[in-house]
């Protein structure tokens, strides 16, 4: 009798746990991070943030030391190669600066938004994906620096992703390669555009295009900035590395390799840009005039 | 077993999981310390206690993940419950069993996590890479299982078992 009662209680406990879990999964699948679960999550992040930063401070130099120990020979060769490349690139930079100057003048004439006008926040990467099925990074700045969800994040080589969660002392950024990530892009030099999406475990993005579009390996891919796009126009994304044309002219699948090396990111810039609205202008700083075609969102940095 | 000690152990393991193990990835994966905690409790105290411990640790871990809250909790609770039921049917404890338990629990927990996640509409879990990740994470779990079992032995059950470990079942 006692054994039977104990087995019944065991099943009852398991049933309660299963029902609770299913309820939570259902509620959280519809979340926008504004409910009680989102608040608890942000509180947990706020508590753990100092530990993440402290561990990063210890782990980074140790990791670098081990890398230096194992890669010493190749580092000398790499150093020589990089010096040669630097000389070549310095010439290209001078030409690019002139092109940028002309681009800025033309954009002002056409009344298009200029990325230089978007306020930014430089932040350090203190942690990477906490789970096995997500591709994210954690930054050391959050709501206290005026960083909100949906702000785009860029690195030295181009677009990194967007902020999905922010709390006091940090924020989480979903990388371009995350399967939940999608970015409106344009393939240069043509006008082919579509949505480049991440794929689980792949370092390449998948982009579906119409069958007739002219696209070649090595073409540059930038954000399209179409209406209500999460990202502003013209951010570097990557380059086309593979093209598959469907039989019967059903379409073209393009693989895009992001220029950003997500494993090596140390510092990034968060663009204070609200999708569909434009750059954020803080009330605590001097207000700047936005381009005529761009609306401006005001966020009080106090919150 | 004292539940405040279980809660403290779960909190500690989740903080280590979230703050330390992303820097200690093996072949690109992190282990499931919360799952191991639930399984270790189930092995010592039976399926009911294991399911509760796994559920708590999984729910705490869920707060830091992009997957829906409750997914890890459910997978950990079911796995720990299963391990507890299987352990109850064993006549004697085989030597060096903890890494094997860690491996099997890691595989079962990973498959449950992915399966329920896909049913819940989290399409990021589809694909062959998922199976590879589950297998690698389970291997990592096998390596760390003795340490987590020892933690349960010496911290959660310290007042009942002394230093001898797996001797008393509630």
Interface residues (C-beta under 8 A of the other chain):
Chain A: X9 X10 X13 X14 X17 X18 X20 X21 X22 X23 X24 X25 X26 X27 X28 X29 X31 X37 X40 X41 X44 X45 X48 X51 X52 X55 X56 X59 X63 X127 X128 X129 X130 X131 X132 X133 X134 X136 X164 X174 X178 X179 X180 X199 X200 X201 X202
Chain B: X15 X17 X18 X19 X20 X22 X23 X29 X30 X46 X47 X48 X51 X52 X55 X59 X60 X62 X63 X64 X65 X66 X67 X68 X69 X70 X71 X73 X74 X77 X78 X81 X114 X116 X117 X120 X121 X122 X123 X124 X125 X126 X127 X129 X130 X132 X133 X134 X137
